[in-house]
Every structure is written in structure tokens, then in C-alpha cells.
Amino acid sequence: MNATAGQGARFGIEAGMVVMEMGYDEDVDHDLRDALADAAESDLVDEDTDEVVDAVLVWYREDDGDLVDLLVDAIVPLADNGVVWLLTPKAGRSGHVEPSEIAEAAPTAGLASTSTVSAGPDWSATRLVAPKAARSKR
């Protein structure tokens, strides 16, 4: 399995999925972006899309504003079984976000954290999903 397919599989991204990206800046991991776009076999869409999306990549740094507001915005276009990947700088990197901040913000936004993975040399990715009970009410 090549690195591109490996990243796509780790993030649950498959061909035909629509993946939205929020919080893009020049410090993002371009190799990860390319790998996930390759796995989806399409370009990442931005937050202005009108499409229902299967996954949202949210690049978030310590000074990027209110995390709860950003996560609420991320779930608006999300399909019922979609996932939000919150990408934050690793400990020791500029813009690092404490895990406790994510743990507090996710449930306030209506999401549950399921796992955290390394998303490259500088970024960690936390997988956030709507709890099953909340999904059935949407």
C-alpha cells in the first residue's frame, strides 16, 4: 500500500467522497492534503460549498478563534454518517492546542471525540463524530 492510500485509509477517505477543508493556511501539511484528495479522487472543497460532505478537515491553531463556533460551522454541511477531522499542531509546535480544549469544545458543538492520530510531522488529527443518538434526530 502506498503512502497516499495509507493516509486515505487512516482517515476513512475513499474514492467518490466529498471532503471539505476549513482553516487552510500556508502552514498546513500539503502532503496530507494531497494524499486525502488523491484518496477521494477529487479536489478538496472549501467551506463555501453547497454540497453535503462526507468529511471535514479543520486546520485549527491556538489563536484561530472560538473552537466551538468553528466545529458548529463544520458540521452544518456534514452527512449523517460524516466525520470531522480536527487537525492541530503537535505539542511543542507553534499554535499547539491543549487536548483539554478539544475535549471541552467537541461535546459543546455536538460532537464526540473517537481517536487521535499523527497526521504528519507537525500535526495531530482528532476524529470527531456526531453521537449516534444525535444523528438519528437530524
N, C-alpha and C positions, 0 to 999 in steps of 0.2 A: 504494500500500500504506500503510495507516495505521500509526501508531507501535506499536500493540498487536500487529498481525500481524507487523510487523518484528522486534520483540523475540522473539516466539514462534518465528519462523523462525530467528533468530540462535542461539537456544538449542535448536533442534531440537524444540520443543514443538508438538504437533499435537492437533487435536480427538480426544478419547477417551483421551488418555494420562493415566496416574495420576502425579502429581508430589508427592513428599514434601518437606517442609521441616523442617530442623533448625536450631537456633541462633537462632530468632526472638527479637528484642528490639525495643524501640521505635526503634532507630537504623537498622533495615533500610530498603531502598528500597521504599516502598509502591507507587510507580508500576510498578516492575519486577514485584513480586509480582502486582499486579492484571493486568498485561499477560500474564504467563505463565499465570495462572488463566484469563483470557479465551481465550488460545490453546488451552488444554486443554479449554475449555468445562466446567470443573468447579473446585470449590474445591481448594486445596492440602490435602493430608492431613498430619497430624503424625506424629511418629516412633513413636507408639503404634499405628499402623495394622497390620492383619494382611494387607493387600493386597500383592501383588507390584507394584512400582512401576517406571515407565519412566525416571524421572529423579528425582534427589535434589538439592535446593538446600540447601547447607550454608553458613550465615552463620557466619563464624569471625573472631574478633578475637584479637589478640596474647595477651590474658590469659584466653582461654576454655578453658584446659586442654590436654591432650595431643592434638595434631592427628592422630597415627596412630590413637589409640583412636577418635576421632570418625569418621575415614574408614572404619575397620573396621566401626563401627556403621552407617554409611551404606550399605555395600554388602550388608549382610545381606538386606534386602528387595528388592534390585535385580534386575530381569530380566536375563537373559544378555546382551542387547544394550543394556542401560541405560547411563546416563551420570550421573556425579556432577558437579555444578557447584559448585565451591568459591568462595564469594563472600567476598572480603577487602577491608578498607578500602584505598583507594588510598594511595600514598606521600604523606606529609605529613598524613594524616588520623589521628585518634586510633584506636589499635588496629591500625595497619598491620602486616602480616606480611611478612617478607622473602621474596622469591621462592625463595631458597635453602632456607628452611624447608619450603616446599611441595615443592620438588624432592627433598628428603630424605625427607619423610613419605610421599609418594604411593607410591613403589615398596615401602616397608616395609609399607604397608597393602595391597599387591597391585594398585595402580593405576598407570597411565601417564598423564602429562600430555600433552595433544594440542595445546591452544591456550589463549590468554588473550585476553579481550575486555573492553572497557569496559562495565560494567553500570550505568551511570548516573553522576551527578556525583561520588559518593563511593565507589563500589565497583568492584572488578575481579572478573572471573569466570574461573576456570581450569577448563577441561574435562578431566575425569579419566575414564578408561575402564579396564576390566579388559583386560589384554593378550589377544590372540586365543588364544594357547596356554592361558592360564588359564581362559578362558571355555569352551573345549571340554572341560575336565576337570570342570566343575561340574555 
